[in-house]
Amino acid sequence: MIFHKKTFLMKFILGILIFSQVAVPLVARAVGTIPFGGIVTGVIPCLCSGNFLIIQKPVAGPAMLMYQPGVSRLYQYGQILVPGTQILGNASVPVPCVELIVIFCVPIYTAPLITMVGTSGIAGAIPNFGGPNGSANPNSSGAPPGPNTPSPTGSTTNNPCSTNQSQSSAGYITANEGWRNNVYVDSRGNPTVGIGHLIRAGESIPSGYLTDTQVRNYFNQDYSRAVNDARGAADRHNVDFDSLSPARQTVLVDMAFNMGTNPNGLTQGQQGLDGFNRMWSGIEAGDWQRAGQEVQGSGYYGPRADRNAQIMATDDQSLINQQINRDPRSASICPI
């Protein structure tokens, strides 16, 4: 009887917590666009919901905001979203940060969802809110942007991992794979954790959770394997890997990380990167348009494949930089 009372009490308290997090957004939906600005003091990953709680010392707006990769737009003029960075932007309806508590996913905070945010670096002045129509925009001055003002479309093209090729490739793969501290099931139904780390037979994650240090350690091993796989596949197709541009090397390493290599596979899908024979022929011949078209081989499609195909064809490093900049955690992998 005592056990049942305790169980009921725990469920009752948990229900109140969940209800409080669900009920608040329903009341707050009428707020519309929320301008904000200040200095980032903390970035907390929400393990179950896949978003990030951004804590700021506000000059304007709320003290807590939610960044959602793929939804929130990041215009990077200086630092990425790390503590000490000055930010300015707009937010909208509140969304929950769902955290892993022991083995349960529980909403612990609710904060306005960032729709767009610009960063100005640690050394810059706090942006003001005198922009056109009173909106909080990355230009922020209230006057039309001058000739040296970067445009929003080009603001994420700088390389957040410096010019180091290994760091840039690692950041790009992290952005493509995503960062999850808790075990999840990937699109192929495989148990996965960290930065796209496949949990193989005989390997276990007892708590179902990795610390950030453990995520990096797994990734360092997987990344090194992907580099070796890409080099091996290039050798088997008479391509000098070191003669390729850094951007094209990054594409091959990303593909190797994503699909592996297996020259003994019976089909292209089983062979992974080794199976893209027409792509390799295009690379060997220096026919980059053909190589780019053949990146989108059998079973390899979607935004990631489209982007890799374009990079292979054009050698456009800015596409890699933009992808890294879309996720605050991607640049944190530098240096690996």
N, C-alpha and C positions, 0 to 999 in steps of 0.2 A: 504493500500500500504506500509506504514511504517512497519507494522507487517511482511509482506512478505519479505521485505528487511532484517529485523533483523533475521528472520528465515533462509533465504538463507545464510546470513553471518555466523550464528552459524554452519550450516551444512558444509559450506566451510572450516571453521577453524577446525572443528572436522575431516573432511576428510583429511586435511593436516596432522593432528596429527597421524591419523591411518595409512596414507600412509607412513609417515616417519618411523613408527615403523615396517611396513611390508617390506619397501624397504631396510632398513639397513641390516637385516639378509641375503637378497639375495646377497648383495655385500660381506658380511663377511663370507660366507660359505666356501670360499677357504682357510681359515686360518688353518684348520686341528686341531690337538691336541694342546691345550694351557696349558702349565704348569703354576701353580700359587702357591702362598704361602704368608702368612702374618698373621695378627691378625684381627679377626672379630670385627667390630665396630657396626654392626646393622643387625637385621634379620627382614624383612618386609614380612608379608603374602600377597600373591596376591589373593584376594578373589574370583575372577572369574575363574582364570586359575588353582588354587589349588597348585601353586608352591610358593617358597620363595625366595625373593631377598636377597642375602647375600652381605653385604657391608664389605669390608676388607681394612685395611691399608696395602697395598701390599709391600712385599719384592720382589716379582716377579708376573707378570701377571696383569690382570685388577683389577680395584677397585671395580667392581660390578660383581657378579656371580649369577647364578640361580640354586637353589636346587629343584629337582623334586622328591617327595616321590615315591618309586617304580621304579624309573629310575636311580637316582643318588645313588651310593654305598657309604655308610658311614662306615669307619674303625675307630672305636672310641678307641683311646689309652688314652685319658684323658677326657676332657669335651665334652659335646654335642655342637652343633653349637649355641652357645650363645655369646654375646659380651664379649671380653677378651680372647676367645679361639684362640690358634694358629693352623693354618690349612695348609695343603699341599695337592696338588692333580692335577688332569687334568680336563680340560673342553673341550667342542667341539663347535658345531654350536650355534649361538645366538638364544635365544627364548624370547618371550615377557612375561612380567609381566602384566597380565590383571586385572585391578583394578575396583572396583565398584565406579563409580562417580555418586552420587545422585541415579539414577535408571538405569544408563547405564553401561555396561561393556566396558571399554576403555583401550587399551594397553598404559601403561605410561612409561615403561622402557623396554629396550632390553639388555640382557646380556648373555654371554656364559653359556651354560648348563653344570653343573658339571657332569662328568661321574664317578669320584671317588674322595673321599676326606678323608684324615686322620686327626684326631685331636690329639694334644699333650699336652693339658692342659695349664693353665695360667702360671705355674711355669717353664715349660720346655724351652729349648733354641729354637730359631727359626730354623726349619729344613733347611738343605741346599739342593741344587739341583744337588748334585754329584752322583746321583743314577746310576745304571747300564743303559747303553745306553743313558745316559742323561735324563732319564725319571724321572718325579716327582712321587715317590712311597713312601708308608708309612715307609719303612725302611730307605731311604733317605741318608744313609751314604756313599754309593759308594762301600762298602764292603759287602760280604754276611752276612746275619743276624746272630748274635751270638746265643748261646744256650738259652739266656734269652730274646731274642727278640720275642714278641708275633707274631703269624702268622696272616695274614689277615683274614683267616677263623674263627679264634677264637677271633678276636679283638672286636667283638660286644657282647661278652657273659657276660661282667660284668653288674651288676644291676645298672642302672642309678638312680633308685628310692631308693637306699640304700637297707637295708634288711627289711624294713617295709612292711608287707604283704599288707596292705590296699593301700599304695602308689604304690606298684608293680602292683597290680590288676588294679588300676585306670589307670596307664600308659599303660598297655597292652590293655585295652579296648579303650583308646584314640587312640592308634596306629591302632587298628582294624577298628574303626568307622571313623577316620579322624576328623579334626577340620575345621569347616566352620562357619565363622561369618555371612554369608548371608544365607537366606532361599534357600533351594534347594529341588528337588524332588528325593526321594530315589529309589532304584531298584524296590520297590513294588508300586511306584506311590504315596507315602505318602509325604506330605509337612514336611520337616525336617530342623533343624537348629542346630548349635553348634556341640556337640559331639554326634551325633545320637539321638538328642532329637526330638521325634515325636510331631508335633504340633496337639494337640487334638481339638475336637469340642469345640467351645467357647473360645479357647485360640488364641490370635492373637499377631503377631509381627508387629506393625504398620509400622515401617520403613523398614521392611524386613531385618534388620541387628541387630546383637548383639555385644556389646563391649566384650572384652576378659573377663572382670569381670562378665558380664551377662552369658557368655558361661560357666564359671566355676561354677556359682551359679546354673544354670540348671543342669549341670553335677553332682554336689554334691548331688542334690536331686535324680536324676535318678540312680546314683551309689548306694546310700543308699537303694533305693527301690530294686535294683538288688540283693544286698547282702541279704536283707530280703527274697526276692523271692527264692533265691538259698537255704537258710537255711530252708524255709518252705517246699520246694520240697523235700529236703533231709529228713526232719522229716516225711513227708508223705510216704516215701519209706524206713523207718526204718534204715536210715543212719545217723550216728553221724557226722555232718558237721565238728565239731571242731577236730575230730580225723584224718581228712584227711590232707595230706601234703599241704603246701602253694601253690604249683604249681597246684595241682588238685582242690583246692578251687578256684583258679583263673579261671580255665577252666569253672567251674560251674557258677561262677558269670558272666563271659563273655557270656555264653550261655543264662543265665537269662536276661542279659541286651539286648541281641540281639533278643530274641524271647519271653521273658516274661514267665509267668506260669499261668496255668488255669486248675486246676484239674477237673473242670466240663465240659471241652470241649468234643465234641463228637468224634473227631479224634485226632490222634497224633499231627498233625499240629496245631490244635486249642488248644491243651493242652500245647504247648510250651515245656519247660523243664520238666514238669510233665509227658509228653507223652513218654519219653525215658525209658520205663519200663525195657527193657533188659539191658540197660546201668546201671540203678540203681541196678538191680539184680547182675550184675558183680561187682559193687562197694561194695555192701553189703557182697558179698562172698570173696572179696579181689582178684578176678580174673581180674587183670588189663589189660591183653591182650584182654579179652572179652569186658571189659568196654570200652576200647579204640576203638575197632571195632564197638561197638554199639553207640558211639558218632555220627558216620556218619549215623544217622537214616533218616527216611523218610523226604524228603524236606530239609535236612541240608547237604550241600555239598559245595565244593569250597576250596580255599586255607585256609580260616579261619577254616573250619570244619576239614580239613586234619591236620592242626597244632594242634588243640585242641585234636583230636584223638590221635596224637602221644604223646602229653604231658600227657594225661590221662594214656596211656599205659606205658610210660617210666618214668614219674615223672621228666622230664628234664626241670629244671628252665631256662637253657640257651636259650631254644627256646623262652621263654617269653622275656628274656632280649634282644635277637636279634631283635625281633619285635618292642620293644620299641625304640631301638636305630636307627631304620630305619627312624624315623620321628622326626625332631628337636622339634616339639611341644609336643610330647608325654611325655617326661620327665618334661616339664614345668608344668604339672598338679600336680607334687609332690612339697610340700605336698598338699593334697587336703584339 
